């Protein structure tokens, strides 16, 4: 009960926070191109940059994931109130069940959204789960990212980006990706990671962000 109450409080706080931001989308034509092919987009964004995407897609019904932990219950409650569908599980715990939940929820949703390097990294490295969901869910992976004109990079494993209040934010989509015949899983995942890196750099360029950190440096 307490995690759900906290989720409601998070929802209220973020609703106020969202009011202070100006969020725009660049590359919407790439998302529409996926739909024109009769498929659904699977937004792929680095864990570091997930805030912008969440804020931009309020009420659109996209499917995403939240862990089965107590923190995950808080996040799932917030996501549901924000207009997402949350499959419970992660790549490290409850992964198979989460995939099944995700695919089932995807049937009645306009698409999905995932952080392919989450929930704990390694930063900016695509795990195989996103390819599994893309192929079994008959979706196309849409490289996505976001940035902010006033970014605060936290000290987490991926130097999580938190846009400061009253900043301008941008969410950017790149052309969708599909595994081609004969392409190995590793080759496709490397290509997907490079595409997400490129769209992240473009989001930073549009917001005037230079030399953004990619991950927390390891102690020497």
LOBA-194253 format. One record per residue: residue number from 1; residue in one letter; x, y, z of N, C-alpha, C, CB in turn. Coordinates in steps of 0.001 Angstrom, whole numbers, plus 500000, padded with zeros to 6 digits. Glycine has a CB too. Layout:
! LOBA-194253
NUM / A / X / Y / Z / X / Y / Z / X / Y / Z / X / Y / Z
...
This chain:
! LOBA-194253
1 / X / 500828 / 498788 / 500000 / 500000 / 500000 / 500000 / 500863 / 501263 / 500000 / 499063 / 500005 / 501218
2 / X / 501925 / 501269 / 500828 / 502794 / 502442 / 500907 / 503475 / 502740 / 499575 / 503845 / 502240 / 501986
3 / X / 504036 / 501724 / 498870 / 504657 / 502036 / 497577 / 503689 / 502683 / 496593 / 505224 / 500778 / 496965
4 / X / 502428 / 502223 / 496604 / 501456 / 502815 / 495691 / 501142 / 504264 / 496063 / 500175 / 501991 / 495684
5 / X / 501064 / 504520 / 497367 / 500838 / 505895 / 497819 / 502004 / 506780 / 497399 / 500648 / 505947 / 499354
6 / X / 503221 / 506259 / 497553 / 504393 / 507026 / 497135 / 504378 / 507259 / 495627 / 505686 / 506301 / 497547
7 / X / 503891 / 506259 / 494875 / 503769 / 506425 / 493436 / 502828 / 507547 / 493058 / 503306 / 505151 / 492812
8 / X / 501734 / 507672 / 493808 / 500787 / 508766 / 493579 / 501452 / 510110 / 493866 / 499528 / 508591 / 494458
9 / X / 502217 / 510172 / 494950 / 502916 / 511414 / 495299 / 503955 / 511773 / 494239 / 503593 / 511282 / 496675
10 / X / 504658 / 510757 / 493709 / 505618 / 510999 / 492625 / 504891 / 511562 / 491402 / 506372 / 509689 / 492253
11 / X / 503740 / 510982 / 491087 / 502947 / 511461 / 489959 / 502580 / 512933 / 490135 / 501678 / 510614 / 489800
12 / X / 502133 / 513303 / 491322 / 501749 / 514692 / 491569 / 502954 / 515625 / 491457 / 501104 / 514829 / 492952
13 / X / 504087 / 515181 / 492015 / 505289 / 516015 / 491967 / 505775 / 516203 / 490533 / 506402 / 515396 / 492820
14 / X / 505757 / 515124 / 489749 / 506247 / 515217 / 488371 / 505278 / 515996 / 487501 / 506471 / 513821 / 487784
15 / X / 504006 / 515948 / 487822 / 503036 / 516756 / 487092 / 503350 / 518242 / 487230 / 501616 / 516467 / 487591
16 / X / 503712 / 518666 / 488430 / 504100 / 520057 / 488659 / 505420 / 520359 / 487953 / 504220 / 520348 / 490171
17 / X / 506390 / 519436 / 488090 / 507702 / 519595 / 487462 / 507559 / 519714 / 485945 / 508620 / 518409 / 487820
18 / X / 506704 / 518876 / 485351 / 506511 / 518912 / 483893 / 505992 / 520262 / 483432 / 505544 / 517812 / 483455
19 / X / 505201 / 520900 / 484236 / 504637 / 522204 / 483885 / 505728 / 523250 / 483685 / 503662 / 522669 / 484966
20 / X / 506889 / 523067 / 484315 / 507972 / 524054 / 484221 / 508830 / 523874 / 482972 / 508852 / 523970 / 485449
21 / X / 508628 / 522797 / 482237 / 509511 / 522470 / 481109 / 508831 / 522710 / 479768 / 509968 / 521018 / 481200
22 / X / 509628 / 523051 / 478765 / 509161 / 523117 / 477387 / 509747 / 521910 / 476657 / 509577 / 524475 / 476693
23 / X / 508895 / 521009 / 476223 / 509349 / 519762 / 475595 / 508861 / 519718 / 474157 / 508842 / 518518 / 476382
24 / X / 509787 / 519488 / 473227 / 509428 / 519371 / 471814 / 509981 / 518066 / 471251 / 509960 / 520583 / 471005
25 / X / 509382 / 517615 / 470159 / 509784 / 516368 / 469509 / 510329 / 516675 / 468118 / 508590 / 515376 / 469423
26 / X / 511469 / 516063 / 467799 / 512106 / 516203 / 466493 / 512176 / 514822 / 465850 / 513533 / 516843 / 466618
27 / X / 511804 / 514728 / 464594 / 511873 / 513443 / 463900 / 510607 / 512625 / 463991 / 512995 / 512647 / 464437
28 / X / 509483 / 513270 / 464232 / 508218 / 512551 / 464326 / 507919 / 511765 / 463047 / 507083 / 513526 / 464616
29 / X / 508453 / 512239 / 461922 / 508211 / 511538 / 460658 / 508763 / 510112 / 460679 / 508833 / 512314 / 459502
30 / X / 509800 / 509879 / 461474 / 510372 / 508535 / 461559 / 509438 / 507587 / 462307 / 511741 / 508579 / 462250
31 / X / 508764 / 508102 / 463322 / 507792 / 507281 / 464038 / 506577 / 507002 / 463158 / 507360 / 507973 / 465343
32 / X / 506144 / 508011 / 462417 / 505005 / 507820 / 461529 / 505338 / 506861 / 460386 / 504546 / 509161 / 460969
33 / X / 506603 / 506835 / 459970 / 507014 / 505918 / 458905 / 506876 / 504468 / 459354 / 508463 / 506204 / 458478
34 / X / 507127 / 504205 / 460640 / 506941 / 502857 / 461180 / 505482 / 502459 / 461088 / 507426 / 502776 / 462640
35 / X / 504613 / 503335 / 461494 / 503180 / 503046 / 461472 / 502666 / 502888 / 460037 / 502405 / 504159 / 462189
36 / X / 503285 / 503632 / 459099 / 502874 / 503519 / 457701 / 503182 / 502132 / 457137 / 503566 / 504590 / 456860
37 / X / 504148 / 501435 / 457771 / 504475 / 500072 / 457365 / 503593 / 499030 / 458048 / 505926 / 499782 / 457663
38 / X / 502635 / 499501 / 458846 / 501747 / 498590 / 459550 / 502369 / 497977 / 460783 / 501310 / 497511 / 458637
39 / X / 503425 / 498597 / 461321 / 504100 / 498076 / 462511 / 504035 / 499104 / 463632 / 505571 / 497709 / 462198
40 / X / 504497 / 498683 / 464797 / 504505 / 499568 / 465949 / 505948 / 499936 / 466305 / 503794 / 498904 / 467153
41 / X / 506180 / 501166 / 466765 / 507531 / 501562 / 467154 / 507893 / 501043 / 468538 / 507664 / 503076 / 467120
42 / X / 509123 / 500588 / 468676 / 509677 / 500225 / 469972 / 510782 / 501235 / 470266 / 510220 / 498733 / 469989
43 / X / 510421 / 502279 / 471012 / 511380 / 503339 / 471310 / 512541 / 502766 / 472127 / 510694 / 504505 / 472075
44 / X / 513752 / 503025 / 471675 / 514950 / 502563 / 472380 / 515766 / 503778 / 472784 / 515798 / 501589 / 471494
45 / X / 515894 / 503992 / 474078 / 516571 / 505179 / 474598 / 517489 / 504774 / 475738 / 515548 / 506244 / 475072
46 / X / 518668 / 505359 / 475803 / 519567 / 505015 / 476914 / 518927 / 505384 / 478247 / 520930 / 505733 / 476759
47 / X / 519209 / 504577 / 479254 / 518674 / 504806 / 480594 / 518986 / 506227 / 481066 / 519247 / 503776 / 481585
48 / X / 520143 / 506727 / 480714 / 520552 / 508084 / 481108 / 519569 / 509146 / 480636 / 521933 / 508394 / 480558
49 / X / 518920 / 508903 / 479498 / 518115 / 509937 / 478847 / 516613 / 509671 / 478901 / 518538 / 510074 / 477417
50 / X / 516156 / 508806 / 479796 / 514767 / 508364 / 479777 / 513755 / 509422 / 480226 / 514629 / 507166 / 480639
51 / X / 514174 / 510420 / 481011 / 513217 / 511388 / 481559 / 512475 / 512124 / 480457 / 513931 / 512392 / 482457
52 / X / 513202 / 512608 / 479447 / 512559 / 513372 / 478384 / 511478 / 512587 / 477670 / 513582 / 513828 / 477392
53 / X / 511762 / 511317 / 477382 / 510782 / 510483 / 476702 / 509537 / 510257 / 477535 / 511394 / 509163 / 476341
54 / X / 509721 / 510018 / 478817 / 508575 / 509823 / 479703 / 507710 / 511082 / 479748 / 509047 / 509449 / 481121
55 / X / 508362 / 512223 / 479872 / 507602 / 513476 / 479955 / 506873 / 513792 / 478659 / 508526 / 514625 / 480310
56 / X / 507476 / 513421 / 477521 / 506892 / 513783 / 476224 / 505700 / 512922 / 475836 / 507937 / 513686 / 475153
57 / X / 505607 / 511711 / 476391 / 504599 / 510766 / 475909 / 503523 / 510462 / 476949 / 505265 / 509480 / 475487
58 / X / 503196 / 511447 / 477727 / 502152 / 511273 / 478727 / 500816 / 510922 / 478066 / 502010 / 512545 / 479575
59 / X / 500186 / 509871 / 478588 / 498858 / 509502 / 478137 / 498785 / 508803 / 476796 / 498038 / 510689 / 478082
60 / X / 499929 / 508414 / 476228 / 499918 / 507802 / 474899 / 499801 / 506279 / 474946 / 501172 / 508187 / 474151
61 / X / 499868 / 505681 / 476124 / 499607 / 504252 / 476260 / 500730 / 503329 / 475873 / 498454 / 503908 / 475471
62 / X / 501959 / 503816 / 475834 / 503083 / 502948 / 475477 / 503381 / 501949 / 476588 / 504330 / 503784 / 475178
63 / X / 503875 / 500792 / 476179 / 504249 / 499746 / 477132 / 505716 / 499906 / 477489 / 503976 / 498330 / 476550
64 / X / 506024 / 499796 / 478768 / 507411 / 499830 / 479218 / 507567 / 498836 / 480361 / 507832 / 501269 / 479661
65 / X / 508727 / 498842 / 481027 / 508984 / 497876 / 482097 / 509309 / 498566 / 483410 / 510124 / 496949 / 481707
66 / X / 508945 / 497910 / 484491 / 509321 / 498338 / 485839 / 509652 / 497081 / 486629 / 508170 / 499173 / 486536
67 / X / 510639 / 497163 / 487486 / 511082 / 495987 / 488225 / 510029 / 495539 / 489236 / 512404 / 496277 / 488937
68 / X / 510239 / 494336 / 489785 / 509318 / 493789 / 490785 / 509662 / 494235 / 492207 / 509321 / 492274 / 490714
69 / X / 510650 / 495086 / 492354 / 511041 / 495566 / 493677 / 510024 / 496574 / 494204 / 512442 / 496198 / 493630
70 / X / 510213 / 496989 / 495465 / 509336 / 498019 / 496034 / 509482 / 499334 / 495267 / 509655 / 498236 / 497532
71 / X / 510727 / 499655 / 494890 / 510934 / 500853 / 494072 / 510196 / 500715 / 492747 / 512442 / 501095 / 493825
72 / X / 510212 / 499491 / 492195 / 509506 / 499245 / 490948 / 508009 / 499445 / 491082 / 509789 / 497854 / 490465
73 / X / 507463 / 499118 / 492251 / 506033 / 499334 / 492494 / 505697 / 500824 / 492485 / 505614 / 498707 / 493835
74 / X / 506587 / 501628 / 493055 / 506398 / 503082 / 493034 / 506411 / 503586 / 491594 / 507498 / 503794 / 493867
75 / X / 507424 / 503110 / 490832 / 507570 / 503550 / 489445 / 506392 / 503090 / 488602 / 508878 / 503026 / 488850
76 / X / 505961 / 501827 / 488801 / 504837 / 501293 / 488021 / 503554 / 502074 / 488300 / 504623 / 499802 / 488338
77 / X / 503345 / 502451 / 489561 / 502162 / 503246 / 489908 / 502203 / 504594 / 489209 / 502064 / 503442 / 491432
78 / X / 503363 / 505236 / 489264 / 503511 / 506524 / 488572 / 503273 / 506373 / 487071 / 504911 / 507110 / 488824
79 / X / 503910 / 505354 / 486451 / 503781 / 505166 / 485006 / 502332 / 504937 / 484595 / 504641 / 503993 / 484548
80 / X / 501609 / 504163 / 485376 / 500207 / 503902 / 485070 / 499398 / 505194 / 485127 / 499627 / 502865 / 486043
81 / X / 499608 / 505978 / 486157 / 498907 / 507257 / 486278 / 499315 / 508220 / 485160 / 499190 / 507891 / 487648
82 / X / 500544 / 508078 / 484683 / 501062 / 508961 / 483636 / 500579 / 508540 / 482249 / 502587 / 508976 / 483671
83 / X / 499953 / 507357 / 482179 / 499388 / 506919 / 480920 / 500199 / 505893 / 480162 / 499188 / 508069 / 480070
84 / X / 501120 / 505211 / 480855 / 501873 / 504107 / 480273 / 501268 / 502780 / 480749 / 503385 / 504202 / 480656
85 / X / 501712 / 501687 / 480145 / 501412 / 500352 / 480638 / 502726 / 499741 / 481105 / 500719 / 499465 / 479536
86 / X / 502784 / 499257 / 482330 / 504038 / 498773 / 482905 / 504033 / 497258 / 483054 / 504288 / 499428 / 484258
87 / X / 504910 / 496575 / 482305 / 505159 / 495151 / 482501 / 506160 / 495023 / 483641 / 505691 / 494463 / 481183
88 / X / 505938 / 494091 / 484548 / 506769 / 493993 / 485743 / 507867 / 492948 / 485572 / 505909 / 493654 / 486957
89 / X / 509101 / 493357 / 485807 / 510258 / 492481 / 485706 / 511413 / 493251 / 485102 / 509938 / 491229 / 484865
90 / X / 512555 / 492587 / 484931 / 513724 / 493223 / 484340 / 514614 / 492149 / 483745 / 514498 / 494065 / 485387
91 / X / 515706 / 492584 / 483126 / 516631 / 491618 / 482537 / 517348 / 490792 / 483590 / 517645 / 492331 / 481675
92 / X / 517378 / 491286 / 484835 / 518104 / 490576 / 485889 / 517195 / 489763 / 486798 / 518885 / 491557 / 486716
93 / X / 515888 / 490058 / 486800 / 514973 / 489336 / 487677 / 513571 / 489347 / 487066 / 514960 / 489963 / 489101
94 / X / 513005 / 488157 / 486913 / 511668 / 488085 / 486345 / 511615 / 488425 / 484878 / 510764 / 488986 / 487082
95 / X / 512747 / 488229 / 484164 / 512846 / 488639 / 482776 / 511868 / 487939 / 481861 / 514215 / 488406 / 482290
96 / X / 511740 / 486609 / 481957 / 510853 / 485863 / 481070 / 509400 / 486290 / 481247 / 510990 / 484365 / 481325
97 / X / 508984 / 486437 / 482508 / 507609 / 486860 / 482771 / 507373 / 488274 / 482254 / 507299 / 486786 / 484275
98 / X / 508364 / 489143 / 482419 / 508228 / 490518 / 481952 / 508075 / 490563 / 480435 / 509438 / 491354 / 482389
99 / X / 508821 / 489711 / 479719 / 508713 / 489660 / 478266 / 507295 / 489260 / 477854 / 509745 / 488673 / 477681
100 / X / 506754 / 488225 / 478514 / 505404 / 487781 / 478197 / 504381 / 488876 / 478489 / 505064 / 486518 / 478986
101 / X / 504524 / 489542 / 479637 / 503613 / 490638 / 479977 / 503726 / 491769 / 478960 / 503909 / 491166 / 481392
102 / X / 504969 / 492073 / 478588 / 505213 / 493164 / 477646 / 504539 / 492859 / 476311 / 506731 / 493388 / 477448
103 / X / 504757 / 491659 / 475795 / 504194 / 491282 / 474494 / 502669 / 491259 / 474525 / 504722 / 489914 / 474066
104 / X / 502100 / 490815 / 475642 / 500646 / 490780 / 475757 / 500085 / 492203 / 475785 / 500220 / 490006 / 477025
105 / X / 500722 / 493081 / 476562 / 500258 / 494465 / 476653 / 500439 / 495199 / 475330 / 501002 / 495203 / 477764
106 / X / 501455 / 494806 / 474579 / 501758 / 495470 / 473319 / 500637 / 495297 / 472298 / 503059 / 494938 / 472751
107 / X / 499871 / 494207 / 472431 / 498800 / 493932 / 471468 / 497765 / 495055 / 471442 / 498116 / 492604 / 471801
108 / X / 497529 / 495679 / 472580 / 496534 / 496742 / 472639 / 497131 / 498118 / 472830 / 495575 / 496471 / 473737
109 / X / 498416 / 498270 / 472485 / 499106 / 499536 / 472696 / 499644 / 500074 / 471370 / 500251 / 499367 / 473714
110 / X / 499919 / 501367 / 471300 / 500454 / 501944 / 470059 / 501924 / 501631 / 469832 / 500266 / 503432 / 470068
111 / X / 502596 / 501093 / 470856 / 504014 / 500781 / 470746 / 504618 / 500567 / 472117 / 504755 / 501889 / 470010
112 / X / 505936 / 500468 / 472159 / 506623 / 500237 / 473424 / 507806 / 501173 / 473584 / 507086 / 498793 / 473524
113 / X / 508381 / 501165 / 474777 / 509549 / 501986 / 475071 / 510432 / 501241 / 476059 / 509134 / 503377 / 475633
114 / X / 511725 / 501174 / 475756 / 512661 / 500441 / 476602 / 513986 / 501183 / 476713 / 512889 / 499031 / 476053
115 / X / 514690 / 500923 / 477813 / 516073 / 501363 / 477949 / 516937 / 500106 / 477783 / 516334 / 502091 / 479350
116 / X / 517522 / 499890 / 476612 / 518227 / 498629 / 476343 / 519484 / 498415 / 477163 / 518583 / 498561 / 474912
117 / X / 519957 / 499447 / 477879 / 521108 / 499259 / 478767 / 520683 / 499227 / 480236 / 522137 / 500375 / 478546
118 / X / 519396 / 499302 / 480505 / 518920 / 499301 / 481891 / 518700 / 497891 / 482402 / 517630 / 500100 / 482011
119 / X / 518449 / 497736 / 483726 / 518355 / 498828 / 484700 / 519682 / 499193 / 485361 / 517370 / 498462 / 485760
120 / X / 520744 / 498398 / 485105 / 522007 / 498659 / 485819 / 523226 / 498696 / 484908 / 522220 / 497611 / 486876
121 / X / 523034 / 498655 / 483612 / 524164 / 498741 / 482709 / 524648 / 497396 / 482207 / 525277 / 499440 / 483377
122 / X / 525788 / 497361 / 481541 / 526711 / 498469 / 481274 / 526056 / 499591 / 480459 / 527940 / 497951 / 480537
123 / X / 526507 / 500803 / 480739 / 525921 / 501965 / 480092 / 526156 / 501930 / 478589 / 526491 / 503245 / 480685
124 / X / 525120 / 502286 / 477855 / 525168 / 502430 / 476402 / 525593 / 501145 / 475682 / 526113 / 503545 / 476036
125 / X / 525113 / 500053 / 476186 / 525316 / 498771 / 475507 / 523972 / 498065 / 475420 / 526373 / 497884 / 476256
126 / X / 523530 / 497768 / 474215 / 522222 / 497129 / 474029 / 522267 / 495666 / 474446 / 521768 / 497245 / 472566
127 / X / 521324 / 495277 / 475292 / 521183 / 493871 / 475663 / 520250 / 493177 / 474672 / 520645 / 493730 / 477116
128 / X / 520284 / 491864 / 474678 / 519541 / 491096 / 473686 / 518024 / 491189 / 473860 / 519963 / 489657 / 473747
129 / X / 517579 / 491584 / 475050 / 516151 / 491642 / 475308 / 515401 / 492523 / 474331 / 515911 / 492125 / 476689
130 / X / 516004 / 493622 / 473911 / 515280 / 494527 / 473012 / 515077 / 493896 / 471643 / 516031 / 495853 / 472868
131 / X / 516036 / 493075 / 471196 / 515879 / 492387 / 469919 / 514795 / 491321 / 470022 / 517212 / 491756 / 469475
132 / X / 514762 / 490614 / 471149 / 513721 / 489605 / 471373 / 512337 / 490236 / 471316 / 513926 / 488907 / 472728
133 / X / 512173 / 491344 / 472006 / 510870 / 492010 / 472033 / 510500 / 492582 / 470665 / 510870 / 493122 / 473078
134 / X / 511491 / 493092 / 469956 / 511217 / 493659 / 468639 / 510735 / 492587 / 467673 / 512464 / 494345 / 468082
135 / X / 511402 / 491444 / 467672 / 511061 / 490398 / 466714 / 509789 / 489647 / 467106 / 512214 / 489422 / 466585
136 / X / 509622 / 489352 / 468388 / 508424 / 488634 / 468807 / 507201 / 489540 / 468824 / 508634 / 488024 / 470180
137 / X / 507410 / 490823 / 469018 / 506292 / 491759 / 469044 / 505999 / 492385 / 467692 / 506562 / 492837 / 470038
138 / X / 506774 / 491999 / 466662 / 506588 / 492520 / 465311 / 506632 / 494045 / 465297 / 505263 / 492027 / 464730
139 / X / 507650 / 494580 / 465989 / 507846 / 496026 / 466031 / 509145 / 496385 / 465316 / 507867 / 496539 / 467495
140 / X / 509343 / 497663 / 465103 / 510613 / 498174 / 464600 / 511251 / 499023 / 465693 / 510416 / 499001 / 463284
141 / X / 512539 / 498847 / 465902 / 513245 / 499611 / 466929 / 513449 / 501042 / 466445 / 514608 / 498951 / 467276
142 / X / 512989 / 501986 / 467252 / 513080 / 503409 / 466927 / 514129 / 504051 / 467832 / 511693 / 504116 / 467089
143 / X / 515351 / 504291 / 467326 / 516368 / 504949 / 468160 / 515876 / 506317 / 468613 / 517704 / 505091 / 467391
144 / X / 515954 / 506564 / 469904 / 515396 / 507781 / 470480 / 516356 / 508335 / 471524 / 514005 / 507511 / 471103
145 / X / 516226 / 509608 / 471798 / 516999 / 510181 / 472900 / 516387 / 511525 / 473286 / 518502 / 510346 / 472508
146 / X / 516940 / 512113 / 474323 / 516465 / 513420 / 474761 / 517616 / 514181 / 475397 / 515284 / 513281 / 475753
147 / X / 517447 / 515473 / 475487 / 518436 / 516314 / 476160 / 517732 / 517542 / 476720 / 519586 / 516727 / 475185
148 / X / 518490 / 518372 / 477378 / 517934 / 519541 / 478054 / 518910 / 520704 / 477956 / 517614 / 519224 / 479533
149 / X / 518367 / 521899 / 477861 / 519222 / 523091 / 477815 / 519862 / 523377 / 479168 / 518414 / 524307 / 477359
150 / X / 519299 / 522800 / 480230 / 519864 / 522952 / 481583 / 519919 / 521574 / 482234 / 519012 / 523956 / 482458
151 / X / 520885 / 520731 / 481804 / 520940 / 519362 / 482314 / 521677 / 519265 / 483644 / 521604 / 518460 / 481301
152 / X / 521200 / 518386 / 484474 / 521924 / 518028 / 485706 / 522250 / 516536 / 485595 / 521065 / 518351 / 487028
153 / X / 523542 / 516204 / 485516 / 523952 / 514812 / 485413 / 524251 / 514280 / 486818 / 525195 / 514663 / 484479
154 / X / 523471 / 513295 / 487238 / 523600 / 512752 / 488580 / 524826 / 511826 / 488678 / 522318 / 511993 / 488971
155 / X / 525120 / 511360 / 489876 / 526300 / 510525 / 490094 / 526041 / 509038 / 489964 / 526859 / 510797 / 491437
156 / X / 524941 / 508648 / 489323 / 524589 / 507238 / 489176 / 525500 / 506545 / 488169 / 523129 / 507096 / 488747
157 / X / 525316 / 505223 / 488001 / 526180 / 504438 / 487122 / 526202 / 504963 / 485693 / 525734 / 503000 / 487121
158 / X / 525098 / 505576 / 485256 / 525022 / 506068 / 483880 / 525011 / 507593 / 483793 / 523786 / 505518 / 483209
159 / X / 525277 / 508262 / 484944 / 525232 / 509731 / 485001 / 523875 / 510234 / 484472 / 526410 / 510353 / 484171
160 / X / 522835 / 509759 / 485109 / 521445 / 510027 / 484731 / 521202 / 511520 / 484536 / 520489 / 509477 / 485794
161 / X / 520555 / 511874 / 483427 / 520277 / 513275 / 483120 / 518915 / 513673 / 483677 / 520329 / 513521 / 481597
162 / X / 518921 / 514695 / 484512 / 517700 / 515266 / 485059 / 517594 / 516709 / 484578 / 517684 / 515185 / 486622
163 / X / 516633 / 517017 / 483709 / 516469 / 518410 / 483271 / 516084 / 519303 / 484450 / 515399 / 518507 / 482158
164 / X / 516761 / 520411 / 484593 / 516414 / 521344 / 485656 / 515120 / 522081 / 485300 / 517566 / 522350 / 485897
165 / X / 514362 / 522480 / 486302 / 513117 / 523208 / 486028 / 513347 / 524429 / 485148 / 512464 / 523636 / 487332
166 / X / 512345 / 524756 / 484350 / 512348 / 525907 / 483453 / 513410 / 525798 / 482361 / 512565 / 527171 / 484247
167 / X / 513690 / 524567 / 481959 / 514608 / 524362 / 480846 / 513846 / 523920 / 479610 / 515680 / 523330 / 481209
168 / X / 514522 / 523981 / 478484 / 513970 / 523511 / 477214 / 514473 / 522094 / 476967 / 514366 / 524460 / 476033
169 / X / 513570 / 521187 / 476671 / 513945 / 519795 / 476439 / 513552 / 519393 / 475018 / 513273 / 518859 / 477481
170 / X / 514290 / 518460 / 474465 / 513990 / 517960 / 473139 / 514062 / 516444 / 473156 / 514957 / 518548 / 472091
171 / X / 513113 / 515810 / 472479 / 513111 / 514363 / 472270 / 513301 / 514149 / 470771 / 511769 / 513680 / 472800
172 / X / 514273 / 513311 / 470405 / 514620 / 513132 / 468995 / 514458 / 511670 / 468593 / 516063 / 513605 / 468725
173 / X / 513839 / 511438 / 467440 / 513712 / 510102 / 466852 / 514587 / 510016 / 465605 / 512225 / 509783 / 466505
174 / X / 515202 / 508853 / 465402 / 515978 / 508573 / 464199 / 515241 / 507521 / 463379 / 517420 / 508097 / 464556
175 / X / 515657 / 507272 / 462148 / 515003 / 506229 / 461350 / 515018 / 504875 / 462060 / 515686 / 506106 / 459987
176 / X / 513939 / 504130 / 461906 / 513787 / 502842 / 462593 / 514776 / 501808 / 462068 / 512357 / 502320 / 462432
177 / X / 515049 / 500831 / 462911 / 516004 / 499773 / 462596 / 515312 / 498424 / 462558 / 517144 / 499753 / 463615
178 / X / 515774 / 497574 / 461649 / 515273 / 496209 / 461550 / 516449 / 495298 / 461230 / 514152 / 496089 / 460466
179 / X / 516499 / 494154 / 461875 / 517576 / 493202 / 461620 / 517443 / 492646 / 460201 / 517554 / 492052 / 462664
180 / X / 518518 / 492715 / 459447 / 518481 / 492262 / 458062 / 518874 / 490786 / 457979 / 519417 / 493121 / 457184
181 / X / 518509 / 490161 / 456888 / 518796 / 488739 / 456690 / 520301 / 488474 / 456786 / 518255 / 488265 / 455325
182 / X / 520670 / 487500 / 457602 / 522069 / 487127 / 457757 / 522838 / 487940 / 458777 / 522743 / 487239 / 456463
183 / X / 522221 / 488972 / 459333 / 522906 / 489809 / 460314 / 522883 / 489130 / 461679 / 522254 / 491210 / 460393
184 / X / 524030 / 489005 / 462320 / 524097 / 488356 / 463627 / 523473 / 489247 / 464691 / 525553 / 488023 / 463996
185 / X / 523101 / 488630 / 465815 / 522533 / 489403 / 466921 / 523520 / 490463 / 467389 / 522150 / 488478 / 468091
186 / X / 524783 / 490066 / 467566 / 525781 / 491016 / 468065 / 525966 / 492186 / 467106 / 527118 / 490312 / 468289
187 / X / 525969 / 491905 / 465812 / 526149 / 492974 / 464833 / 524965 / 493928 / 464863 / 526328 / 492393 / 463423
188 / X / 523759 / 493381 / 464963 / 522581 / 494250 / 465006 / 522570 / 495097 / 466273 / 521298 / 493416 / 464921
189 / X / 522883 / 494489 / 467411 / 522863 / 495237 / 468667 / 523919 / 496337 / 468663 / 523087 / 494293 / 469857
190 / X / 525068 / 496072 / 468055 / 526097 / 497111 / 467938 / 525608 / 498240 / 467033 / 527416 / 496515 / 467388
191 / X / 524912 / 497897 / 465961 / 524363 / 498910 / 465057 / 523287 / 499737 / 465759 / 523783 / 498247 / 463793
192 / X / 522462 / 499074 / 466568 / 521432 / 499788 / 467315 / 522061 / 500739 / 468331 / 520499 / 498794 / 468024
193 / X / 523093 / 500272 / 469030 / 523762 / 501127 / 470018 / 524369 / 502354 / 469350 / 524854 / 500338 / 470763
194 / X / 524978 / 502164 / 468184 / 525568 / 503299 / 467465 / 524489 / 504293 / 467046 / 526347 / 502811 / 466230
195 / X / 523319 / 503796 / 466646 / 522225 / 504683 / 466238 / 521679 / 505478 / 467421 / 521099 / 503872 / 465592
196 / X / 521576 / 504827 / 468586 / 521083 / 505538 / 469773 / 522116 / 506563 / 470231 / 520765 / 504542 / 470921
197 / X / 523406 / 506210 / 470133 / 524449 / 507191 / 470445 / 524349 / 508405 / 469530 / 525841 / 506552 / 470322
198 / X / 524130 / 508155 / 468237 / 524077 / 509250 / 467267 / 522890 / 510179 / 467532 / 523994 / 508691 / 465844
199 / X / 521729 / 509607 / 467843 / 520559 / 510445 / 468092 / 520697 / 511176 / 469430 / 519273 / 509595 / 468077
200 / X / 521453 / 510592 / 470365 / 521739 / 511276 / 471630 / 522631 / 512486 / 471385 / 522408 / 510313 / 472636
201 / X / 523634 / 512330 / 470530 / 524502 / 513457 / 470185 / 523719 / 514561 / 469495 / 525650 / 512993 / 469290
202 / X / 522752 / 514174 / 468652 / 521931 / 515174 / 467976 / 521049 / 515924 / 468974 / 521065 / 514512 / 466897
203 / X / 520485 / 515210 / 469934 / 519679 / 515872 / 470965 / 520532 / 516864 / 471756 / 519050 / 514828 / 471917
204 / X / 521749 / 516464 / 472097 / 522657 / 517375 / 472811 / 522988 / 518598 / 471966 / 523952 / 516645 / 473202
205 / X / 523221 / 518384 / 470675 / 523541 / 519509 / 469794 / 522388 / 520518 / 469757 / 523854 / 519004 / 468369
206 / X / 521175 / 520016 / 469671 / 520014 / 520900 / 469603 / 519816 / 521702 / 470887 / 518767 / 520090 / 469311
207 / X / 520288 / 521140 / 472006 / 520142 / 521822 / 473301 / 521412 / 522553 / 473730 / 519754 / 520819 / 474372
208 / X / 522436 / 522517 / 472901 / 523683 / 523216 / 473226 / 524509 / 522542 / 474308 / 523375 / 524607 / 473652
209 / X / 524337 / 521232 / 474477 / 525086 / 520486 / 475492 / 526363 / 519927 / 474869 / 524219 / 519337 / 476096
210 / X / 527494 / 520187 / 475486 / 528767 / 519702 / 474975 / 529448 / 518807 / 476010 / 529681 / 520881 / 474596
211 / X / 530134 / 517791 / 475512 / 530931 / 516889 / 476369 / 530099 / 516270 / 477495 / 532117 / 517649 / 476971
212 / X / 528912 / 515813 / 477171 / 528066 / 515164 / 478177 / 528703 / 513847 / 478616 / 526636 / 514917 / 477621
213 / X / 528665 / 513537 / 479908 / 529246 / 512261 / 480369 / 528423 / 511083 / 479861 / 529327 / 512221 / 481916
214 / X / 529084 / 509966 / 479613 / 528424 / 508757 / 479118 / 528126 / 507773 / 480239 / 529283 / 508086 / 478062
215 / X / 528950 / 507790 / 481279 / 528790 / 506856 / 482399 / 529663 / 507333 / 483550 / 529164 / 505389 / 481982
216 / X / 529464 / 506751 / 484729 / 530271 / 507104 / 485888 / 531638 / 506463 / 485723 / 529592 / 506650 / 487218
217 / X / 532680 / 507260 / 485877 / 534032 / 506740 / 485737 / 534362 / 505803 / 486883 / 535046 / 507881 / 485675
218 / X / 535029 / 504711 / 486554 / 535429 / 503741 / 487584 / 536620 / 504264 / 488364 / 535767 / 502374 / 486953
219 / X / 536630 / 503974 / 489671 / 537732 / 504412 / 490518 / 539010 / 503699 / 490115 / 537418 / 504156 / 492000
220 / X / 540121 / 504429 / 490128 / 541415 / 503853 / 489756 / 542295 / 503696 / 490974 / 542118 / 504721 / 488709
